[in-house]
Amino acid sequence: MTASSTRRTTAAQSRIAAVGAIAVAGALILTGCGDQTKKDSNSSSSSAASAPLASKLPASIRDAGVIKVGSDIAYAPVEFKDSSGKTVGIDPDLADAMGKQLGVKFEFQNGTFDTLITGLRSKRYDIAMSAMTDTKDRQEGIDGDTGKKVGEGVDFVDYFTAGVSIYTPKGKTQNIKTWSDLCGKKIVVQRGTVSEDMAKAESKKCTGGKKIAIESYDNDQQAQTRLRGGGADAGSSDFPVAAYAVKTSGGGKDFELVGEQVEAAPYGIAVAKSNTQLRDALQAALDAVIKSGEYDKVIAKWGVEAGAVKTAAVNGGK
């Protein structure tokens, strides 16, 4: 998600090839996490010592045996909670695989998307992993709306690619196919995402006084509920999320995708600029997961092969 022209995303490029139907494996998903009981230091050290890339981690994290992850755990299928309270999805699965390489546990902690980078700055989290689009604005700490610097920025380790899609109530598309077709209509989005940024940018282009009415919510599920109840004409999310909602909400009877996805860009794991050792350890772990074939298994499990990457780039967003 993200900022002006950027997505939970945020980005700037054309689009991704359509990610086929998203696999809805059973009743998925993870709980959000709050603090979990720490392992004793001897156990943590033993686990880290046996992992192939443990030596690359900062000593403080290696000794703790935990990487604290800030995440908006309400963005299926990227990260969400199932009925048993477990946190599941693309991000948790990839984090588990990386944890085996590093000898640590990735502990997901729930937060609203637009506060994750702030939580990273305050050291509440070690990283943010939440379908966050890697953009230059975020790298440089620039507010996309004002163009002003609001922080030191973050580094990203890129692990996936996704575009942005529009969806409407099923059978009520009102000929909406592109963003310009939303002028004079109401759209629901998640606050702080690229979808919100794109809606704001497009509304400025509307003529004849027909602006886009934008309703922003703390999470995507709230936006979907509003649209499902007839409170808006359309919604927008990253393509994997929109496709998952279309496939699962109401047994596939609530929504339909319209038009094509746009603004394809990388999702990145956000790390504080000052924490280069952790950033490089994550990059090495992700590359190892990609080379081992485990990455492809995770991506295939969730039916999002079109967004797969071949290497773990650092700050590849435009």
C-alpha positions in Angstrom: 0.0 0.0 0.0 1.2 3.5 -0.2 1.4 7.0 -1.2 0.6 9.0 -4.2 1.2 6.9 -7.1 2.4 4.2 -5.0 0.8 1.2 -3.4 0.4 -0.9 -0.1 1.6 -0.6 -2.5 2.8 2.2 -4.5 4.5 2.1 -7.7 4.9 3.2 -11.1 4.9 0.9 -14.0 2.7 -0.9 -16.2 1.1 -4.0 -14.9 1.7 -7.5 -14.1 0.4 -10.4 -16.0 -2.8 -11.6 -14.6 -2.2 -13.6 -11.5 -4.6 -16.5 -12.1 -7.2 -17.5 -9.7 -6.0 -17.2 -6.2 -5.8 -20.5 -4.4 -8.0 -20.4 -1.4 -6.4 -23.2 0.6 -8.7 -24.4 3.3 -9.5 -22.0 6.1 -6.3 -20.1 6.2 -4.6 -17.8 8.2 -2.8 -16.5 11.0 -3.4 -14.6 14.0 -1.9 -11.5 14.7 0.5 -12.0 17.0 1.1 -10.0 20.0 4.1 -10.7 22.0 4.9 -14.3 22.4 6.9 -16.0 25.2 10.5 -15.6 24.6 12.6 -18.7 24.3 15.4 -19.0 26.8 18.7 -17.6 25.5 20.4 -21.0 25.3 17.7 -22.4 23.1 17.8 -19.3 20.8 21.5 -19.4 20.5 21.4 -23.1 19.7 18.8 -22.7 17.0 20.7 -19.8 15.4 24.0 -21.5 15.5 22.7 -24.4 13.4 21.2 -22.1 10.7 23.2 -21.5 7.6 22.9 -17.7 7.5 22.7 -16.9 11.3 26.1 -15.3 11.3 24.8 -12.5 9.0 22.3 -11.2 11.6 23.0 -8.5 14.1 24.1 -10.1 17.4 21.1 -8.6 19.3 18.6 -10.3 17.0 20.5 -13.5 16.8 20.6 -13.8 20.6 16.9 -12.9 21.0 16.0 -15.5 18.4 13.2 -13.2 17.1 12.6 -10.7 14.4 9.6 -8.5 15.3 7.4 -7.9 12.2 5.0 -5.0 11.9 2.1 -6.0 9.7 -1.5 -5.1 8.9 -2.9 -8.6 9.2 -6.1 -8.1 7.3 -5.0 -8.3 3.7 -5.8 -11.8 2.4 -4.1 -13.6 0.8 -0.9 -11.7 1.7 -1.4 -11.8 5.5 -4.6 -12.5 7.4 -6.1 -14.5 10.3 -8.1 -17.6 10.0 -10.9 -18.7 12.3 -8.5 -20.4 14.7 -6.6 -17.1 15.2 -3.5 -18.1 13.3 -1.7 -15.6 11.0 -1.4 -17.0 7.5 -0.7 -15.9 3.9 2.1 -15.2 1.5 4.1 -13.0 3.9 4.0 -15.4 6.9 4.9 -18.4 4.7 7.9 -16.6 3.2 9.0 -15.3 6.6 8.9 -18.9 8.0 11.1 -20.0 5.2 13.6 -17.2 5.7 13.6 -17.8 9.5 14.9 -21.3 8.9 17.8 -19.8 7.0 18.5 -17.3 9.7 17.8 -19.4 12.8 15.2 -17.0 14.2 11.4 -16.7 14.4 9.5 -14.0 12.6 6.9 -12.8 15.1 4.1 -10.9 13.3 2.5 -8.1 15.3 -0.7 -6.5 14.1 -0.9 -2.8 13.3 -2.8 -0.4 10.9 -0.9 -0.1 7.6 -0.3 3.6 7.8 1.5 3.4 11.1 3.9 0.6 10.3 6.8 2.8 9.2 6.4 5.0 12.2 6.5 1.8 14.3 9.7 0.8 12.6 11.3 4.3 13.3 10.3 4.0 17.0 11.9 0.5 17.1 8.6 -1.2 18.0 9.3 -3.5 15.1 12.5 -4.7 13.5 11.0 -4.8 10.1 7.6 -4.1 8.3 6.3 -6.9 6.0 2.8 -6.1 4.8 2.4 -6.0 1.1 4.2 -2.7 1.2 5.2 -1.3 -2.1 8.8 -0.3 -2.5 8.8 3.3 -3.7 11.3 6.1 -4.0 9.2 8.3 -1.7 9.3 5.7 1.0 13.0 5.0 0.5 13.6 8.8 1.0 11.0 9.5 3.7 8.9 11.8 1.4 5.2 12.4 2.0 3.6 11.6 -1.4 0.9 14.1 -1.0 3.0 17.1 0.1 6.3 16.3 -1.4 7.9 17.1 2.0 10.4 15.0 3.9 8.8 13.5 7.0 11.5 11.0 8.0 14.8 9.4 7.1 13.1 6.8 4.9 13.6 3.0 4.9 15.4 0.4 2.8 13.5 -2.4 1.1 14.3 -6.0 0.3 11.9 -6.8 -2.6 10.2 -10.1 -2.7 7.1 -9.9 -5.0 5.4 -7.8 -7.7 1.8 -6.7 -7.8 -0.4 -4.2 -9.6 -3.6 -2.4 -8.5 -7.1 -3.4 -9.5 -10.7 -2.0 -9.3 -13.7 -4.2 -8.4 -17.4 -3.5 -8.2 -20.5 -5.2 -6.8 -21.2 -8.2 -9.1 -23.5 -7.3 -12.0 -23.3 -3.5 -11.2 -20.2 -2.4 -13.0 -21.8 0.9 -14.3 -19.4 0.6 -17.2 -16.4 1.2 -14.9 -13.3 -0.1 -16.6 -10.6 2.5 -15.9 -9.7 5.0 -13.2 -11.2 7.8 -15.3 -14.5 6.1 -15.3 -14.7 6.7 -11.5 -15.3 10.4 -11.9 -18.7 11.3 -10.3 -18.7 8.0 -8.4 -17.7 6.7 -4.9 -14.8 4.4 -4.3 -13.7 2.7 -1.0 -10.0 2.0 -0.3 -7.7 1.3 2.5 -6.0 4.3 4.0 -2.4 4.9 3.1 -2.4 2.6 0.1 -1.6 3.2 -3.5 -5.2 2.7 -4.3 -6.0 5.7 -2.2 -3.2 7.7 -3.8 -4.4 6.8 -7.3 -8.0 7.8 -6.5 -6.9 11.2 -5.2 -4.7 11.8 -8.3 -7.5 10.7 -10.7 -10.1 12.9 -8.9 -8.0 16.0 -9.6 -8.3 15.2 -13.3 -12.1 14.9 -13.3 -13.9 17.6 -15.1 -17.4 19.2 -14.8 -17.4 19.1 -11.1 -17.6 15.3 -11.1 -14.9 14.4 -8.6 -14.3 11.0 -7.2 -15.9 10.6 -3.7 -13.3 8.6 -1.7 -14.0 6.8 1.5 -10.8 5.5 3.3 -10.7 2.8 5.9 -8.2 1.4 8.4 -8.2 -2.0 6.6 -9.3 -3.5 3.4 -12.0 -5.7 5.0 -13.8 -2.6 6.2 -13.8 -1.2 2.7 -15.1 -4.4 1.3 -17.9 -4.5 3.9 -19.0 -0.9 2.9 -19.0 -1.9 -0.8 -20.9 -5.1 -0.1 -23.5 -3.2 1.7 -24.2 -0.9 -1.2 -22.3 2.1 0.2 -20.1 2.7 -2.8 -19.8 2.1 -6.5 -16.3 0.5 -6.5 -13.4 -0.6 -4.4 -9.7 -0.9 -5.2 -6.8 -3.0 -3.8 -3.6 -4.7 -4.9 -4.5 -7.3 -7.5 -3.9 -10.4 -5.4 -6.1 -9.0 -2.7 -8.9 -7.8 -5.1 -8.8 -11.2 -6.9 -9.0 -13.1 -3.6 -12.0 -11.0 -2.4 -13.8 -11.5 -5.8 -13.2 -15.3 -5.5 -14.2 -15.7 -1.8 -16.6 -13.0 -0.7 -20.1 -14.4 -0.7 -18.9 -17.6 -2.4 -17.9 -15.5 -5.4 -21.2 -13.8 -5.7 -20.4 -10.3 -4.2 -17.8 -8.7 -6.4 -16.3 -8.7 -9.9 -13.0 -7.3 -11.2 -13.3 -4.6 -13.8 -10.6 -3.4 -16.3 -7.0 -4.3 -16.0 -4.5 -4.0 -13.2 -2.1 -1.1 -13.4 0.9 0.3 -11.6 2.9 -3.0 -11.2 5.6 -2.6 -8.6 7.6 -4.6 -6.0 6.5 -5.4 -2.5 9.4 -4.9 -0.1 10.3 -5.8 3.4 11.0 -2.4 5.1 14.1 -2.0 7.3 15.4 1.1 9.0 18.2 2.8 7.0 20.5 2.5 10.0 20.1 -1.3 10.1 22.1 -2.4 7.0 23.3 -5.6 8.6 19.7 -6.8 9.1 18.7 -5.7 5.6 21.6 -7.6 4.1 20.8 -10.7 6.2 17.2 -10.6 4.9 18.4 -10.3 1.3 20.7 -13.3 1.7 18.0 -15.4 3.4 15.4 -14.5 0.7 17.9 -15.3 -2.1 18.6 -18.7 -0.4 14.8 -19.4 -0.2 14.4 -18.5 -3.9 17.4 -20.8 -4.9 16.1 -23.7 -2.8 12.8 -23.7 -4.6 10.9 -23.1 -1.4 9.9 -19.6 -2.7 8.2 -21.0 -5.7 6.2 -23.5 -3.5 4.9 -20.7 -1.4 3.9 -18.5 -4.4 2.2 -21.5 -6.1 0.3 -22.4 -2.9 -1.4 -19.0 -3.0 -1.9 -19.0 -6.8 0.1 -15.8 -7.4 2.9 -17.1 -9.7 2.7 -14.1 -12.0 4.1 -11.9 -9.2 7.2 -14.1 -8.5 10.7 -12.5 -8.5 13.9 -14.2 -9.4 16.2 -12.4 -7.0 15.9 -10.4 -3.8 16.7 -6.8 -4.9 17.3 -4.0 -2.5 15.4 -0.7 -3.2 14.2 -1.8 -6.6 11.2 0.5 -6.5 10.9 3.5 -8.8 
